[in-house]
Amino acid sequence: MDKPYRIPPFDCPKCGYHMDSASNMTGEGCPEVGDCTVCINCGQVLRFGIGLAVVVADIKDDELTDEAKKAVAKMLFYVRLRGLLHDPVVQSKWGKR
């Protein structure tokens, strides 16, 4: 994998973890508006907005295409299944890992 792409610094809206880079599965290119990522600290699924501002990804978000909503739902499922999202509701449903 190539080096991470530097993005404007941001804090995870869920846990406050400070990040300033992103990478993808292929190691090519930079994030674009609408792309999703996962916080490496808490596992929250995030979405890049205008100017690469980061917001919590929500499958109810009208700005997402149906394909993107399915991708976010799948990411959330696997993050929660692996116990990466430190959320009391998730932990009570899935159990601690």
LOPA-775878 format. One record per atom (N, C-alpha, C): residue in three letters; y, x, z; residue number from 1; atom name. Coordinates in steps of 0.2 Angstrom, whole numbers, always signed. Last residue first. Layout:
BEGIN
@aa: ALA y: Y x: X z: Z i: NUM at: CA
...
***
This chain:
BEGIN
@aa: ARG y: -39 x: -80 z: +113 i: 97 at: N
@aa: ARG y: -44 x: -76 z: +110 i: 97 at: CA
@aa: ARG y: -43 x: -69 z: +113 i: 97 at: C
@aa: LYS y: -38 x: -96 z: +121 i: 96 at: N
@aa: LYS y: -36 x: -89 z: +120 i: 96 at: CA
@aa: LYS y: -41 x: -85 z: +117 i: 96 at: C
@aa: GLY y: -38 x: -112 z: +112 i: 95 at: N
@aa: GLY y: -41 x: -107 z: +117 i: 95 at: CA
@aa: GLY y: -38 x: -100 z: +116 i: 95 at: C
@aa: TRP y: -33 x: -122 z: +104 i: 94 at: N
@aa: TRP y: -38 x: -117 z: +101 i: 94 at: CA
@aa: TRP y: -41 x: -112 z: +106 i: 94 at: C
@aa: LYS y: -25 x: -129 z: +113 i: 93 at: N
@aa: LYS y: -30 x: -133 z: +108 i: 93 at: CA
@aa: LYS y: -35 x: -128 z: +105 i: 93 at: C
@aa: SER y: -18 x: -121 z: +120 i: 92 at: N
@aa: SER y: -22 x: -126 z: +124 i: 92 at: CA
@aa: SER y: -27 x: -129 z: +119 i: 92 at: C
@aa: GLN y: -12 x: -113 z: +111 i: 91 at: N
@aa: GLN y: -17 x: -110 z: +115 i: 91 at: CA
@aa: GLN y: -21 x: -115 z: +119 i: 91 at: C
@aa: VAL y: -3 x: -122 z: +105 i: 90 at: N
@aa: VAL y: -9 x: -119 z: +101 i: 90 at: CA
@aa: VAL y: -14 x: -116 z: +106 i: 90 at: C
@aa: VAL y: +5 x: -125 z: +116 i: 89 at: N
@aa: VAL y: +1 x: -130 z: +113 i: 89 at: CA
@aa: VAL y: -5 x: -127 z: +109 i: 89 at: C
@aa: PRO y: +10 x: -112 z: +119 i: 88 at: N
@aa: PRO y: +6 x: -115 z: +124 i: 88 at: CA
@aa: PRO y: +2 x: -121 z: +121 i: 88 at: C
@aa: ASP y: +9 x: -99 z: +108 i: 87 at: N
@aa: ASP y: +12 x: -105 z: +109 i: 87 at: CA
@aa: ASP y: +7 x: -109 z: +114 i: 87 at: C
@aa: HIS y: +8 x: -86 z: +99 i: 86 at: N
@aa: HIS y: +8 x: -87 z: +107 i: 86 at: CA
@aa: HIS y: +12 x: -93 z: +108 i: 86 at: C
@aa: LEU y: -3 x: -84 z: +87 i: 85 at: N
@aa: LEU y: +4 x: -87 z: +88 i: 85 at: CA
@aa: LEU y: +4 x: -89 z: +96 i: 85 at: C
@aa: LEU y: -15 x: -79 z: +86 i: 84 at: N
@aa: LEU y: -9 x: -74 z: +85 i: 84 at: CA
@aa: LEU y: -3 x: -77 z: +87 i: 84 at: C
@aa: GLY y: -28 x: -84 z: +85 i: 83 at: N
@aa: GLY y: -24 x: -84 z: +92 i: 83 at: CA
@aa: GLY y: -18 x: -79 z: +92 i: 83 at: C
@aa: ARG y: -34 x: -87 z: +74 i: 82 at: N
@aa: ARG y: -35 x: -80 z: +77 i: 82 at: CA
@aa: ARG y: -31 x: -79 z: +83 i: 82 at: C
@aa: LEU y: -29 x: -100 z: +71 i: 81 at: N
@aa: LEU y: -36 x: -99 z: +72 i: 81 at: CA
@aa: LEU y: -38 x: -92 z: +76 i: 81 at: C
@aa: ARG y: -15 x: -97 z: +69 i: 80 at: N
@aa: ARG y: -17 x: -101 z: +75 i: 80 at: CA
@aa: ARG y: -25 x: -100 z: +77 i: 80 at: C
@aa: VAL y: -17 x: -90 z: +57 i: 79 at: N
@aa: VAL y: -13 x: -87 z: +62 i: 79 at: CA
@aa: VAL y: -15 x: -90 z: +69 i: 79 at: C
@aa: TYR y: -23 x: -100 z: +49 i: 78 at: N
@aa: TYR y: -26 x: -94 z: +51 i: 78 at: CA
@aa: TYR y: -23 x: -90 z: +56 i: 78 at: C
@aa: PHE y: -13 x: -111 z: +49 i: 77 at: N
@aa: PHE y: -20 x: -112 z: +51 i: 77 at: CA
@aa: PHE y: -23 x: -105 z: +53 i: 77 at: C
@aa: LEU y: -2 x: -104 z: +43 i: 76 at: N
@aa: LEU y: -2 x: -107 z: +50 i: 76 at: CA
@aa: LEU y: -9 x: -108 z: +53 i: 76 at: C
@aa: MET y: -7 x: -102 z: +30 i: 75 at: N
@aa: MET y: -5 x: -96 z: +34 i: 75 at: CA
@aa: MET y: -5 x: -98 z: +42 i: 75 at: C
@aa: LYS y: -9 x: -116 z: +26 i: 74 at: N
@aa: LYS y: -14 x: -111 z: +27 i: 74 at: CA
@aa: LYS y: -13 x: -105 z: +31 i: 74 at: C
@aa: ALA y: +5 x: -120 z: +27 i: 73 at: N
@aa: ALA y: +0 x: -123 z: +31 i: 73 at: CA
@aa: ALA y: -7 x: -119 z: +32 i: 73 at: C
@aa: VAL y: +10 x: -112 z: +17 i: 72 at: N
@aa: VAL y: +12 x: -111 z: +24 i: 72 at: CA
@aa: VAL y: +7 x: -114 z: +28 i: 72 at: C
@aa: ALA y: +3 x: -116 z: +5 i: 71 at: N
@aa: ALA y: +2 x: -109 z: +7 i: 71 at: CA
@aa: ALA y: +4 x: -108 z: +15 i: 71 at: C
@aa: LYS y: +8 x: -130 z: +5 i: 70 at: N
@aa: LYS y: +0 x: -128 z: +6 i: 70 at: CA
@aa: LYS y: -1 x: -121 z: +8 i: 70 at: C
@aa: LYS y: +21 x: -127 z: +2 i: 69 at: N
@aa: LYS y: +19 x: -131 z: +9 i: 69 at: CA
@aa: LYS y: +12 x: -130 z: +10 i: 69 at: C
@aa: ALA y: +20 x: -121 z: -10 i: 68 at: N
@aa: ALA y: +22 x: -117 z: -5 i: 68 at: CA
@aa: ALA y: +20 x: -120 z: +2 i: 68 at: C
@aa: GLU y: +16 x: -132 z: -18 i: 67 at: N
@aa: GLU y: +12 x: -126 z: -17 i: 67 at: CA
@aa: GLU y: +13 x: -122 z: -11 i: 67 at: C
@aa: ASP y: +27 x: -141 z: -16 i: 66 at: N
@aa: ASP y: +20 x: -143 z: -14 i: 66 at: CA
@aa: ASP y: +16 x: -137 z: -13 i: 66 at: C
@aa: THR y: +41 x: -131 z: -12 i: 65 at: N
@aa: THR y: +37 x: -134 z: -16 i: 65 at: CA
@aa: THR y: +30 x: -136 z: -13 i: 65 at: C
@aa: LEU y: +54 x: -133 z: +1 i: 64 at: N
@aa: LEU y: +47 x: -130 z: -1 i: 64 at: CA
@aa: LEU y: +44 x: -134 z: -7 i: 64 at: C
@aa: GLU y: +64 x: -140 z: +5 i: 63 at: N
@aa: GLU y: +66 x: -134 z: +1 i: 63 at: CA
@aa: GLU y: +59 x: -131 z: -2 i: 63 at: C
@aa: ASP y: +60 x: -148 z: +15 i: 62 at: N
@aa: ASP y: +61 x: -151 z: +8 i: 62 at: CA
@aa: ASP y: +62 x: -146 z: +3 i: 62 at: C
@aa: ASP y: +48 x: -145 z: +27 i: 61 at: N
@aa: ASP y: +54 x: -142 z: +24 i: 61 at: CA
@aa: ASP y: +55 x: -145 z: +17 i: 61 at: C
@aa: LYS y: +36 x: -147 z: +33 i: 60 at: N
@aa: LYS y: +40 x: -153 z: +32 i: 60 at: CA
@aa: LYS y: +47 x: -151 z: +28 i: 60 at: C
@aa: ILE y: +31 x: -135 z: +36 i: 59 at: N
@aa: ILE y: +28 x: -139 z: +30 i: 59 at: CA
@aa: ILE y: +32 x: -145 z: +28 i: 59 at: C
@aa: ASP y: +41 x: -122 z: +39 i: 58 at: N
@aa: ASP y: +39 x: -129 z: +41 i: 58 at: CA
@aa: ASP y: +37 x: -132 z: +35 i: 58 at: C
@aa: ALA y: +45 x: -106 z: +45 i: 57 at: N
@aa: ALA y: +43 x: -110 z: +40 i: 57 at: CA
@aa: ALA y: +40 x: -116 z: +43 i: 57 at: C
@aa: VAL y: +61 x: -102 z: +53 i: 56 at: N
@aa: VAL y: +54 x: -103 z: +54 i: 56 at: CA
@aa: VAL y: +51 x: -108 z: +48 i: 56 at: C
@aa: VAL y: +70 x: -90 z: +42 i: 55 at: N
@aa: VAL y: +69 x: -96 z: +46 i: 55 at: CA
@aa: VAL y: +62 x: -98 z: +48 i: 55 at: C
@aa: VAL y: +81 x: -77 z: +38 i: 54 at: N
@aa: VAL y: +74 x: -79 z: +39 i: 54 at: CA
@aa: VAL y: +74 x: -85 z: +44 i: 54 at: C
@aa: ALA y: +90 x: -72 z: +23 i: 53 at: N
@aa: ALA y: +90 x: -75 z: +30 i: 53 at: CA
@aa: ALA y: +83 x: -78 z: +32 i: 53 at: C
@aa: LEU y: +91 x: -68 z: +10 i: 52 at: N
@aa: LEU y: +85 x: -66 z: +14 i: 52 at: CA
@aa: LEU y: +85 x: -67 z: +22 i: 52 at: C
@aa: GLY y: +100 x: -75 z: +4 i: 51 at: N
@aa: GLY y: +102 x: -69 z: +7 i: 51 at: CA
@aa: GLY y: +97 x: -65 z: +11 i: 51 at: C
@aa: ILE y: +92 x: -90 z: +8 i: 50 at: N
@aa: ILE y: +97 x: -87 z: +4 i: 50 at: CA
@aa: ILE y: +100 x: -80 z: +8 i: 50 at: C
@aa: GLY y: +76 x: -86 z: +16 i: 49 at: N
@aa: GLY y: +81 x: -91 z: +13 i: 49 at: CA
@aa: GLY y: +86 x: -87 z: +9 i: 49 at: C
@aa: PHE y: +59 x: -84 z: +20 i: 48 at: N
@aa: PHE y: +65 x: -81 z: +18 i: 48 at: CA
@aa: PHE y: +70 x: -86 z: +14 i: 48 at: C
@aa: ARG y: +50 x: -90 z: +34 i: 47 at: N
@aa: ARG y: +52 x: -91 z: +26 i: 47 at: CA
@aa: ARG y: +59 x: -87 z: +25 i: 47 at: C
@aa: LEU y: +36 x: -87 z: +44 i: 46 at: N
@aa: LEU y: +43 x: -87 z: +43 i: 46 at: CA
@aa: LEU y: +44 x: -88 z: +35 i: 46 at: C
@aa: VAL y: +25 x: -90 z: +57 i: 45 at: N
@aa: VAL y: +26 x: -90 z: +50 i: 45 at: CA
@aa: VAL y: +33 x: -91 z: +48 i: 45 at: C
@aa: GLN y: +22 x: -80 z: +71 i: 44 at: N
@aa: GLN y: +25 x: -86 z: +68 i: 44 at: CA
@aa: GLN y: +26 x: -85 z: +61 i: 44 at: C
@aa: GLY y: +16 x: -69 z: +77 i: 43 at: N
@aa: GLY y: +12 x: -72 z: +72 i: 43 at: CA
@aa: GLY y: +16 x: -78 z: +69 i: 43 at: C
@aa: CYS y: +23 x: -60 z: +86 i: 42 at: N
@aa: CYS y: +21 x: -67 z: +89 i: 42 at: CA
@aa: CYS y: +16 x: -71 z: +84 i: 42 at: C
@aa: ASN y: +25 x: -48 z: +78 i: 41 at: N
@aa: ASN y: +24 x: -48 z: +86 i: 41 at: CA
@aa: ASN y: +21 x: -54 z: +88 i: 41 at: C
@aa: ILE y: +26 x: -49 z: +65 i: 40 at: N
@aa: ILE y: +20 x: -45 z: +67 i: 40 at: CA
@aa: ILE y: +20 x: -45 z: +75 i: 40 at: C
@aa: CYS y: +28 x: -65 z: +57 i: 39 at: N
@aa: CYS y: +31 x: -60 z: +62 i: 39 at: CA
@aa: CYS y: +25 x: -56 z: +65 i: 39 at: C
@aa: VAL y: +25 x: -66 z: +40 i: 38 at: N
@aa: VAL y: +23 x: -68 z: +47 i: 38 at: CA
@aa: VAL y: +26 x: -63 z: +52 i: 38 at: C
@aa: THR y: +33 x: -75 z: +26 i: 37 at: N
@aa: THR y: +30 x: -69 z: +30 i: 37 at: CA
@aa: THR y: +28 x: -71 z: +37 i: 37 at: C
@aa: CYS y: +36 x: -82 z: +10 i: 36 at: N
@aa: CYS y: +35 x: -82 z: +17 i: 36 at: CA
@aa: CYS y: +32 x: -76 z: +20 i: 36 at: C
@aa: ASP y: +49 x: -85 z: -1 i: 35 at: N
@aa: ASP y: +43 x: -82 z: +1 i: 35 at: CA
@aa: ASP y: +42 x: -82 z: +8 i: 35 at: C
@aa: GLY y: +62 x: -91 z: -3 i: 34 at: N
@aa: GLY y: +56 x: -96 z: -3 i: 34 at: CA
@aa: GLY y: +50 x: -92 z: -1 i: 34 at: C
@aa: VAL y: +69 x: -78 z: -11 i: 33 at: N
@aa: VAL y: +71 x: -84 z: -8 i: 33 at: CA
@aa: VAL y: +64 x: -88 z: -8 i: 33 at: C
@aa: GLU y: +58 x: -63 z: -10 i: 32 at: N
@aa: GLU y: +63 x: -68 z: -13 i: 32 at: CA
@aa: GLU y: +64 x: -74 z: -9 i: 32 at: C
@aa: PRO y: +54 x: -46 z: -6 i: 31 at: N
@aa: PRO y: +54 x: -54 z: -5 i: 31 at: CA
@aa: PRO y: +60 x: -57 z: -8 i: 31 at: C
@aa: CYS y: +50 x: -35 z: -19 i: 30 at: N
@aa: CYS y: +54 x: -37 z: -13 i: 30 at: CA
@aa: CYS y: +53 x: -44 z: -12 i: 30 at: C
@aa: GLY y: +37 x: -24 z: -26 i: 29 at: N
@aa: GLY y: +43 x: -29 z: -26 i: 29 at: CA
@aa: GLY y: +45 x: -31 z: -19 i: 29 at: C
@aa: GLU y: +21 x: -21 z: -20 i: 28 at: N
@aa: GLU y: +26 x: -21 z: -26 i: 28 at: CA
@aa: GLU y: +31 x: -26 z: -25 i: 28 at: C
@aa: GLY y: +10 x: -23 z: -12 i: 27 at: N
@aa: GLY y: +14 x: -17 z: -11 i: 27 at: CA
@aa: GLY y: +20 x: -16 z: -16 i: 27 at: C
@aa: THR y: +2 x: -33 z: -12 i: 26 at: N
@aa: THR y: +1 x: -29 z: -18 i: 26 at: CA
@aa: THR y: +5 x: -22 z: -17 i: 26 at: C
@aa: MET y: +5 x: -41 z: -1 i: 25 at: N
@aa: MET y: -2 x: -38 z: -2 i: 25 at: CA
@aa: MET y: -3 x: -33 z: -7 i: 25 at: C
@aa: ASN y: +21 x: -34 z: +5 i: 24 at: N
@aa: ASN y: +17 x: -39 z: +3 i: 24 at: CA
@aa: ASN y: +10 x: -36 z: +1 i: 24 at: C
@aa: SER y: +33 x: -31 z: +18 i: 23 at: N
@aa: SER y: +29 x: -29 z: +13 i: 23 at: CA
@aa: SER y: +24 x: -35 z: +11 i: 23 at: C
@aa: ALA y: +49 x: -28 z: +25 i: 22 at: N
@aa: ALA y: +44 x: -32 z: +24 i: 22 at: CA
@aa: ALA y: +39 x: -29 z: +18 i: 22 at: C
@aa: SER y: +61 x: -24 z: +39 i: 21 at: N
@aa: SER y: +57 x: -22 z: +32 i: 21 at: CA
@aa: SER y: +51 x: -27 z: +31 i: 21 at: C
@aa: ASP y: +66 x: -26 z: +51 i: 20 at: N
@aa: ASP y: +71 x: -24 z: +46 i: 20 at: CA
@aa: ASP y: +67 x: -22 z: +39 i: 20 at: C
@aa: MET y: +66 x: -35 z: +66 i: 19 at: N
@aa: MET y: +62 x: -32 z: +60 i: 19 at: CA
@aa: MET y: +68 x: -30 z: +55 i: 19 at: C
@aa: HIS y: +64 x: -39 z: +83 i: 18 at: N
@aa: HIS y: +68 x: -36 z: +78 i: 18 at: CA
@aa: HIS y: +64 x: -33 z: +72 i: 18 at: C
@aa: TYR y: +59 x: -54 z: +91 i: 17 at: N
@aa: TYR y: +57 x: -47 z: +89 i: 17 at: CA
@aa: TYR y: +61 x: -45 z: +83 i: 17 at: C
@aa: GLY y: +61 x: -67 z: +95 i: 16 at: N
@aa: GLY y: +66 x: -62 z: +95 i: 16 at: CA
@aa: GLY y: +65 x: -55 z: +93 i: 16 at: C
@aa: CYS y: +52 x: -77 z: +94 i: 15 at: N
@aa: CYS y: +51 x: -72 z: +99 i: 15 at: CA
@aa: CYS y: +56 x: -67 z: +100 i: 15 at: C
@aa: LYS y: +57 x: -86 z: +83 i: 14 at: N
@aa: LYS y: +53 x: -88 z: +89 i: 14 at: CA
@aa: LYS y: +53 x: -84 z: +95 i: 14 at: C
@aa: PRO y: +65 x: -79 z: +74 i: 13 at: N
@aa: PRO y: +68 x: -85 z: +78 i: 13 at: CA
@aa: PRO y: +63 x: -88 z: +83 i: 13 at: C
@aa: CYS y: +66 x: -62 z: +74 i: 12 at: N
@aa: CYS y: +61 x: -68 z: +74 i: 12 at: CA
@aa: CYS y: +64 x: -74 z: +77 i: 12 at: C
@aa: ASP y: +80 x: -55 z: +68 i: 11 at: N
@aa: ASP y: +76 x: -56 z: +74 i: 11 at: CA
@aa: ASP y: +72 x: -62 z: +73 i: 11 at: C
@aa: PHE y: +84 x: -43 z: +55 i: 10 at: N
@aa: PHE y: +84 x: -50 z: +58 i: 10 at: CA
@aa: PHE y: +79 x: -50 z: +64 i: 10 at: C
@aa: PRO y: +92 x: -33 z: +43 i: 9 at: N
@aa: PRO y: +89 x: -33 z: +49 i: 9 at: CA
@aa: PRO y: +89 x: -41 z: +52 i: 9 at: C
@aa: PRO y: +88 x: -35 z: +25 i: 8 at: N
@aa: PRO y: +94 x: -35 z: +31 i: 8 at: CA
@aa: PRO y: +90 x: -36 z: +38 i: 8 at: C
@aa: ILE y: +75 x: -24 z: +21 i: 7 at: N
@aa: ILE y: +78 x: -30 z: +21 i: 7 at: CA
@aa: ILE y: +84 x: -30 z: +26 i: 7 at: C
@aa: ARG y: +65 x: -12 z: +13 i: 6 at: N
@aa: ARG y: +70 x: -13 z: +18 i: 6 at: CA
@aa: ARG y: +74 x: -20 z: +16 i: 6 at: C
@aa: TYR y: +48 x: -14 z: +10 i: 5 at: N
@aa: TYR y: +54 x: -15 z: +7 i: 5 at: CA
@aa: TYR y: +59 x: -16 z: +13 i: 5 at: C
@aa: PRO y: +36 x: -1 z: +15 i: 4 at: N
@aa: PRO y: +39 x: -8 z: +16 i: 4 at: CA
@aa: PRO y: +46 x: -8 z: +12 i: 4 at: C
@aa: LYS y: +27 x: +9 z: +3 i: 3 at: N
@aa: LYS y: +31 x: +8 z: +8 i: 3 at: CA
@aa: LYS y: +34 x: +1 z: +9 i: 3 at: C
@aa: ASP y: +11 x: +2 z: -4 i: 2 at: N
@aa: ASP y: +17 x: +6 z: -4 i: 2 at: CA
@aa: ASP y: +21 x: +5 z: +2 i: 2 at: C
@aa: MET y: -6 x: +4 z: +0 i: 1 at: N
@aa: MET y: +0 x: +0 z: +0 i: 1 at: CA
@aa: MET y: +6 x: +4 z: +0 i: 1 at: C
***
